């Protein structure tokens, strides 16, 4: 098998973030690191009450962002399957706890949900500072694979989908704005 020459498609490439995109990433990164530390140190509160009863709705963000963590950070193309496995595993653990003790929310289910939330927050807490420091294009979750590929002297081969929170759209707008406005702030 001969290697094929992969042509660059500029429509699929993301512009590097400008000052506005970087500022938003710094704010989101600081919030994520703060949330990670708070989550990491509050295991006992997590164990006592379920996330809905205690109004900790960030587990919904875990459900939303878990596919992005696996698809971008871990460079796996699993689509929505990480969320399906997470919800299915949680339901099975909750059912087992209900059958064993009469309570759906139990220690094992709390550990399962806590591990999922901690995985997501850890990935974001590492990715945001790397994305800001390297000004990697696209989603911040792809910053580490982008940096590794760049350090190895190759391009990031796999197409990178946009951000879950659409920071890539902000970067595209900011790049168009910098090209249109001659005296715009240039990083």
Beta strands, then each sheet from edge to edge (+ up, - down):
end
